[in-house]
Amino acid sequence: MTVRTRFAPSPTGYLHIGGVRTALFCWLFARRHGGQFILRIDDTDQQRNVEEALAPILHGLHWLGIDWDEGPEVGGPYGPYYQSQRGDRYQAAVEKLLAAGAAYYDYATTEELQVEREAAEREKRVFLSSRRFMAETAVDRARFEAEGRKPAVRLKMPREGTLVIQDIIRGDVAVDWAREQDHVIQRADGSFLYHLANVVDDYDFKITHVIRAEEHLSNTPRQIFIAQSLGYDLPIYAHLPFVAEPGSKTKLSKRKLDKYLKNADFATLLKHGRKVADALGLTVDQNTFNPVVVDFYEQVGYLPEAITNYLALLGWALDDQTEHFSRAELIQHFSLERVNKAAASFDPKKLWSFQDRHMQRLTLEQKVERVVPYLQRAGIVEHCGAGETPAPQERAKIEHVIRAAGDRIKTSGDILDYVYFFVADDHLVYDEKAVAKSLQKLGAAELLAKYCGQLAVVESFEAQPLEQMTHAFVEAQGVKIGDIVHSLRAAVTGQSVGLGLFDSLAILGKASCLSRIERMLKQLESSNNKCPD
């Protein structure tokens, strides 16, 4: 048997962390067994579909490296891969179910069904349709339609016996047929519901393993009934534990961001993201710039390998020790038998540690490749053509900054903390608090001016000689090292904190350092000459 799995998102919003975890598990299982992974778009609910939401879903999967063998953009032998384009197949299935007596036309109105539901509630029993408005013959249909009624098509579910669902993760799950309602499979307007379309598509696409979130387990009895009534072989089921809120057993939701921000780690995650967004001039939209949505991590500069490594461990583990996996290792070791039943809690701090670990394992060249797009998007480094890199001098500066920053660059977007290395000297923005604290005190400007004179004659503009020169300078002036380094940092970087000062001087180079110091001295002189209010 060739393994065929599928991921079937509805285009109703951006790609959710939980949905990505499901897609990843389906993809890993297919790749592990040399099978095919199919992407199908479940767009039967036209009222909820968001057309513009499909592109981010496809892009998010591409970014994570979750490629599909059949589906949108690539086609395949069993298309179309959009449910909205498969109405003829669903209609044929409805007619077959009606002919087999497994479904019926129901002419009950919404109000009449509500009366029956309320009666069931009062009597504390499971609601089951009375089937009083069931039409199984042409005569019955004509009689109801003469009253102006319009039918929906419902499944005629069994009302006795037990169904046993065989599930790789959950074992045998017993369901009492008498608790299953007669579910609608085709609305009165002719449109089809998910349950029918899902079963027909899985059969048509030859899906062997249905791997999906546990919330769909309750749908499985009606889907098995449909499949068996149509004469289909059943796929193998595996219902994954849902991804839970941080430190909770409640399902993670992209609509509860305000609640999650009460979690300190979650708040830190978003704060870091907003810092990057501000540096890029992005508009922060809670629908997309949300740590529960995959798009957030791409914008901030996370590595897709870190995301997939972390998500793979939400519900699955190889053993009780191994955490770090390459993509190839995940494929090699993944199995559904090692997936847990219990909900897996999303831990922002743990995800951050995975990102940090993956980032620090990159080579210098790989880091450069990942940070350059952020400098380009910020308008700091000139855009290059496809496959091109920045000019050698610009690239050398980027490499120097990355080396000096070390493990401070935890995401690609963190390079924007150091934009002052790349802006023109006359465009450097000064932090007013940094200037006020270190330069607007008695004697600071005069000391900086003397230091500038010494800096101008330094021959080797590297970190170690600069540090030696600075210590010699403060000793000769009879001042403390702190009297010069803080004002010097503010003058050349505009900030009060940053990378090592002497590394910073070396990265900027002599010309820029002298230019920036002179600019600051002129600014201070101008400020001192202003008339008091």
C-alpha positions in Angstrom: 0.0 0.0 0.0 1.3 3.5 -0.9 0.7 5.8 2.0 -1.3 8.9 1.1 -2.1 11.5 3.7 -3.8 14.9 3.3 -4.1 18.3 5.0 -7.3 20.1 4.2 -7.5 23.6 5.6 -10.5 25.9 5.2 -9.6 29.4 3.8 -11.2 31.2 6.7 -8.2 32.8 8.3 -4.4 32.7 8.6 -2.5 29.5 9.3 -2.9 28.5 13.0 -0.1 26.9 15.0 -2.4 23.9 15.6 -3.2 23.5 12.0 0.5 23.6 11.1 1.2 20.9 13.6 -1.4 18.7 11.9 0.0 19.4 8.5 3.5 18.6 9.7 2.5 15.3 11.2 0.7 14.3 8.0 3.7 15.3 5.9 6.2 13.6 8.2 4.2 10.3 8.1 4.0 10.4 4.3 7.7 11.2 3.9 8.6 8.5 6.4 6.9 5.8 4.4 7.8 7.1 0.9 4.2 8.1 0.2 2.4 11.2 -1.0 1.2 14.2 0.9 -1.9 15.9 -0.6 -3.1 19.5 0.0 -6.9 19.9 -0.4 -8.9 23.1 0.2 -12.1 22.5 2.1 -14.1 25.5 0.9 -17.6 24.2 1.0 -18.7 26.9 3.5 -18.8 29.8 1.1 -20.2 32.2 3.8 -17.0 31.7 6.0 -14.4 31.5 3.3 -11.9 34.4 3.1 -10.5 34.4 -0.5 -7.4 36.4 0.5 -6.7 34.0 3.3 -5.7 31.2 1.0 -2.5 32.8 -0.2 -1.0 33.2 3.3 -1.9 29.5 4.0 0.0 28.3 0.9 2.9 30.7 1.6 3.1 29.6 5.2 3.4 25.9 4.2 6.0 26.8 1.6 8.0 28.8 4.2 8.0 25.9 6.6 9.2 23.5 3.9 6.0 21.4 4.0 5.6 20.7 0.3 2.8 18.8 -1.2 2.8 16.2 -4.0 -0.7 17.0 -5.2 -3.0 20.0 -4.8 -3.2 23.7 -5.5 -0.3 25.1 -7.6 1.0 21.6 -8.5 -2.2 19.8 -9.7 -2.3 16.0 -9.7 -4.3 13.0 -11.2 -7.3 13.3 -8.8 -8.1 17.0 -9.0 -9.7 19.4 -8.8 -8.4 19.9 -5.2 -10.9 22.5 -4.2 -14.2 21.2 -2.8 -16.0 24.2 -4.3 -15.2 22.6 -7.7 -16.3 19.1 -6.9 -20.1 19.5 -6.7 -20.8 16.9 -9.3 -19.1 14.2 -7.3 -21.0 15.2 -4.1 -24.3 15.2 -5.9 -23.7 11.7 -7.3 -22.9 10.6 -3.7 -26.1 12.1 -2.3 -28.2 10.4 -5.0 -26.5 7.1 -4.2 -27.2 7.5 -0.5 -30.8 8.3 -1.1 -31.2 5.3 -3.4 -29.7 3.0 -0.8 -32.0 4.3 1.9 -29.0 5.7 3.9 -30.3 9.3 3.5 -33.6 11.0 3.1 -35.3 14.2 2.2 -36.3 16.1 5.3 -39.0 18.8 5.0 -38.9 19.9 8.6 -38.6 23.6 9.2 -36.0 25.1 11.6 -38.8 26.0 14.0 -40.2 22.5 14.0 -36.8 21.0 14.7 -36.2 23.5 17.5 -39.5 22.4 19.2 -38.2 18.9 19.2 -34.8 19.9 20.6 -36.4 21.8 23.4 -38.6 18.8 24.2 -35.5 16.6 24.4 -33.8 19.1 26.7 -36.8 19.1 29.0 -37.0 15.3 29.1 -33.2 15.1 29.5 -32.7 12.8 26.6 -30.5 12.9 23.5 -32.1 14.8 20.7 -33.0 12.7 17.7 -35.2 13.8 14.8 -38.7 12.3 14.9 -38.4 11.9 11.1 -42.1 13.1 10.9 -41.2 15.1 7.8 -39.1 12.5 6.2 -40.0 11.9 2.5 -39.0 8.5 1.1 -41.3 8.4 -1.9 -42.2 10.8 -4.7 -45.7 11.1 -3.2 -44.4 12.2 0.1 -42.2 14.8 -1.6 -45.1 16.2 -3.6 -47.3 16.5 -0.5 -44.7 18.4 1.5 -43.7 20.6 -1.4 -47.3 21.5 -2.0 -47.1 23.1 1.5 -44.3 25.3 0.3 -41.6 23.4 2.1 -38.0 22.9 0.9 -36.0 19.8 1.8 -32.6 19.3 3.1 -31.0 15.8 2.7 -30.2 14.0 6.0 -28.4 10.8 6.8 -30.7 8.1 8.1 -28.4 7.0 10.9 -28.7 3.7 12.7 -30.5 3.9 16.0 -29.2 0.7 17.6 -25.9 -1.1 18.0 -22.4 0.1 18.6 -19.7 1.4 16.2 -16.0 0.7 17.1 -13.6 3.2 15.6 -10.1 1.8 15.3 -7.6 4.7 15.9 -3.8 4.4 15.9 -3.4 6.9 18.7 -6.6 6.4 20.8 -7.1 2.6 20.3 -10.6 1.3 19.9 -13.3 4.0 20.4 -16.8 2.7 21.0 -19.8 4.9 19.9 -23.4 4.2 20.6 -25.3 4.6 17.3 -28.4 5.7 19.3 -26.7 8.9 20.2 -25.9 10.0 16.6 -28.2 12.5 15.0 -29.5 12.5 11.4 -26.9 14.9 10.1 -27.6 17.2 7.1 -25.3 16.4 4.1 -27.0 18.8 1.6 -28.7 22.0 2.5 -32.0 23.1 1.0 -30.1 25.5 -1.3 -28.3 22.6 -2.8 -24.9 23.2 -1.2 -23.0 20.3 0.4 -21.7 20.0 4.0 -18.2 19.1 5.1 -19.0 15.6 6.3 -20.1 14.4 2.9 -17.4 16.2 0.9 -14.7 15.0 3.2 -15.6 11.3 2.8 -16.0 11.5 -1.0 -12.7 13.4 -1.4 -10.7 11.0 0.8 -12.0 8.2 -1.3 -11.4 9.9 -4.6 -7.9 11.0 -3.6 -7.1 7.4 -2.4 -6.2 8.7 1.1 -4.9 5.8 3.2 -4.4 7.6 6.6 -6.7 10.3 7.9 -4.5 12.1 10.4 -6.3 15.1 12.0 -7.1 16.9 15.3 -9.0 15.1 18.0 -11.9 17.5 17.6 -12.8 15.6 14.5 -13.2 12.3 16.3 -16.9 13.2 17.0 -17.4 13.5 13.2 -16.0 10.1 12.5 -19.1 8.0 13.1 -21.2 9.8 10.5 -18.3 9.8 8.1 -17.8 6.0 8.5 -21.5 5.6 8.0 -21.3 7.6 4.7 -18.3 5.7 3.5 -19.8 2.3 4.3 -23.1 3.2 2.7 -21.3 4.3 -0.5 -19.3 1.0 -0.5 -15.9 2.7 0.2 -13.0 1.0 2.1 -12.3 2.9 5.3 -9.0 4.8 5.7 -6.9 4.3 8.8 -7.7 7.0 11.5 -5.3 8.8 13.8 -6.7 11.7 15.9 -4.0 14.0 17.3 -4.2 15.7 20.7 -4.9 19.4 20.3 -2.4 22.1 20.9 -3.3 23.7 24.3 -2.9 27.2 25.7 0.3 27.9 27.7 0.1 26.0 30.9 -3.4 24.8 30.3 -5.5 22.0 28.8 -7.7 24.4 26.9 -7.3 24.5 23.1 -5.1 27.3 21.8 -7.0 29.9 19.9 -5.9 32.8 17.8 -8.8 34.8 19.1 -7.6 34.8 22.7 -4.4 36.9 22.4 -5.5 39.3 25.2 -5.8 36.3 27.5 -2.5 34.9 26.6 -0.6 38.1 27.1 -1.2 37.6 30.9 1.4 34.9 30.4 4.8 36.6 30.8 6.5 34.3 28.3 3.8 35.0 25.7 4.0 38.7 26.3 7.8 38.6 25.9 7.3 36.8 22.6 5.0 39.4 21.2 7.0 42.3 22.6 10.1 41.1 20.7 8.0 40.7 17.6 6.6 44.2 17.8 10.1 45.6 18.2 11.0 44.1 14.8 7.7 45.3 13.3 8.4 48.8 14.5 11.9 48.7 12.9 10.4 47.6 9.6 7.6 50.1 9.8 5.0 47.3 9.7 1.4 47.9 10.7 0.6 45.5 13.6 -2.6 43.7 12.9 -3.8 41.4 15.6 -5.2 39.0 13.0 -1.8 38.3 11.5 0.7 39.7 14.0 -0.2 37.1 16.6 2.1 34.4 18.0 -0.7 31.8 17.4 -0.4 32.5 13.7 2.5 31.2 11.6 2.9 34.4 9.6 4.0 36.1 12.8 7.2 34.0 13.1 8.2 34.6 9.5 7.8 38.3 9.9 9.9 38.4 13.0 12.7 36.3 11.6 12.3 32.8 13.1 13.9 29.9 11.3 11.3 27.5 9.8 13.5 24.6 11.0 13.2 25.8 14.6 9.4 26.0 14.3 9.0 22.6 12.8 11.4 21.0 15.3 9.4 22.5 18.2 6.0 21.7 16.7 7.0 18.1 16.1 7.5 17.7 19.9 3.9 18.9 20.6 2.4 15.5 21.1 5.2 13.3 19.8 8.6 12.3 21.2 11.3 9.8 20.1 12.4 9.3 23.7 12.6 11.2 27.0 15.9 13.0 26.1 16.2 13.9 22.4 14.9 17.3 21.5 16.9 18.6 18.6 16.1 17.1 15.2 17.0 18.1 11.7 14.3 17.7 9.0 15.9 14.5 7.8 16.0 13.1 11.4 12.3 13.9 12.0 11.4 12.0 8.8 13.5 9.1 9.8 12.1 8.7 13.3 8.5 9.9 13.1 5.7 7.4 13.9 2.1 7.7 14.9 2.5 5.1 17.6 4.6 7.5 19.6 2.0 10.3 19.5 0.4 11.0 22.9 -3.3 11.2 23.6 -3.0 14.1 26.0 -3.1 17.7 24.9 0.3 19.3 24.2 0.7 22.7 25.8 2.2 25.5 23.6 5.2 26.9 25.6 6.5 30.3 24.2 9.6 30.1 26.3 10.4 26.6 24.9 9.9 27.7 21.4 12.2 30.7 22.0 14.9 28.3 23.2 14.5 26.1 20.1 14.9 29.2 17.9 18.0 30.4 19.8 19.5 26.9 19.5 18.9 26.6 15.8 20.1 30.2 15.1 23.4 29.7 16.9 24.1 26.6 14.9 24.1 28.5 11.6 27.3 29.3 9.9 28.3 33.0 9.5 27.4 32.8 5.8 23.9 31.3 6.6 23.3 34.1 9.2 24.2 36.7 6.6 21.7 35.2 4.1 19.0 35.4 6.7 19.5 38.9 8.0 20.1 40.7 4.7 16.4 40.7 3.7 15.6 42.5 7.0 18.1 45.2 6.3 16.8 45.5 2.8 13.2 45.7 3.9 14.1 48.4 6.4 15.7 50.4 3.5 19.1 50.2 5.1 20.9 47.9 2.7 20.3 48.3 -1.0 18.1 45.5 -2.6 20.0 43.1 -4.7 18.8 41.1 -7.6 17.8 37.4 -7.3 20.7 35.3 -6.1 22.9 38.4 -5.6 24.6 39.5 -2.4 25.4 43.0 -1.1 28.6 44.7 -2.3 31.8 43.2 -0.7 32.3 46.2 1.7 28.7 46.1 2.8 28.8 42.3 3.3 32.0 42.6 5.3 30.3 45.0 7.7 27.3 42.7 8.1 29.6 39.8 8.9 31.5 42.0 11.4 28.3 43.0 13.2 27.1 39.4 13.4 30.4 38.2 14.8 30.4 41.0 17.4 26.8 40.4 18.3 27.3 36.7 18.9 24.3 35.0 20.5 22.5 38.4 20.8 21.1 37.8 17.3 18.4 35.2 18.2 16.1 35.9 15.2 16.9 37.3 11.8 15.0 40.4 12.7 17.4 41.1 15.6 19.9 42.6 13.1 17.7 45.7 13.2 18.9 46.4 16.7 22.1 47.5 15.0 20.9 49.7 12.2 23.2 52.5 13.4 26.1 50.6 11.8 24.6 50.9 8.4 23.0 54.4 8.2 24.8 57.4 6.8 26.6 59.4 9.4 24.4 62.4 9.0 21.3 60.2 9.3 22.2 58.7 12.7 19.3 59.0 15.1 20.3 59.9 18.7 18.5 58.5 21.7 17.8 61.7 23.7 18.1 60.0 27.0 21.5 58.5 26.1 22.8 61.9 25.1 21.4 63.7 28.1 22.9 61.1 30.5 26.4 60.9 29.1 27.1 64.0 27.1 25.2 66.9 28.7 27.2 66.9 31.9 30.0 69.2 32.8 33.3 68.5 30.9 31.9 65.6 28.8 32.1 67.5 25.5 35.6 68.8 26.2 36.9 65.3 27.1 35.2 63.8 24.0 36.9 66.5 21.8 40.3 65.6 23.2 39.6 61.9 22.6 38.6 62.7 19.0 42.0 64.2 18.4 43.7 61.0 19.7 41.4 58.8 17.6 42.3 60.7 14.5 45.9 59.6 14.7 45.4 56.0 15.5 47.0 53.8 12.9 45.4 50.4 13.5 41.6 50.8 13.8 40.9 47.4 15.3 39.3 46.6 18.6 42.3 45.7 20.7 44.6 48.7 19.7 41.6 51.0 20.2 41.0 49.6 23.7 44.7 50.0 24.5 44.7 53.6 23.3 41.6 54.4 25.3 43.1 53.2 28.5 46.2 55.2 27.9 44.1 58.2 27.2 42.1 58.1 30.4 45.3 57.5 32.4 46.9 60.5 30.8 43.8 62.7 31.5 43.4 61.4 35.0 39.8 60.4 34.5 37.9 57.1 34.8 37.2 54.9 31.8 33.5 55.4 32.3 33.9 59.1 31.8 34.7 58.6 28.1 33.2 55.2 27.0 29.6 56.2 27.7 29.8 59.5 25.9 31.8 58.0 23.1 29.1 55.2 22.6 26.3 57.8 22.5 28.2 59.9 20.0 29.0 57.1 17.5 26.0 54.8 17.9 23.3 57.2 19.3 22.5 54.6 22.0 23.4 54.0 25.6 23.9 50.2 25.2 25.0 47.9 22.4 27.8 45.7 21.2 31.3 46.0 22.7 32.4 49.6 22.3 35.7 48.9 20.7 34.2 46.3 18.3 31.6 49.0 17.4 34.4 51.6 16.7 36.2 49.0 14.5 33.0 48.2 12.6 32.2 51.8 11.9 35.7 52.7 10.8 37.8 55.8 11.5 36.1 58.1 9.1 32.6 57.4 10.4 33.6 57.6 14.0 35.3 61.0 13.5 32.4 62.3 11.5 29.8 61.2 14.1 31.8 62.6 17.0 32.3 65.9 15.3 28.6 66.0 14.5 27.7 65.4 18.1 30.2 68.1 19.3 28.6 70.7 17.0 25.2 69.7 18.2 26.3 70.1 21.8 27.9 73.5 21.1 24.8 74.7 19.3 22.7 73.6 22.2 24.9 75.3 24.8 24.8 78.6 22.8 21.0 78.7 22.8 19.4 81.6 24.7 17.5 80.4 27.8 13.7 80.6 27.6 
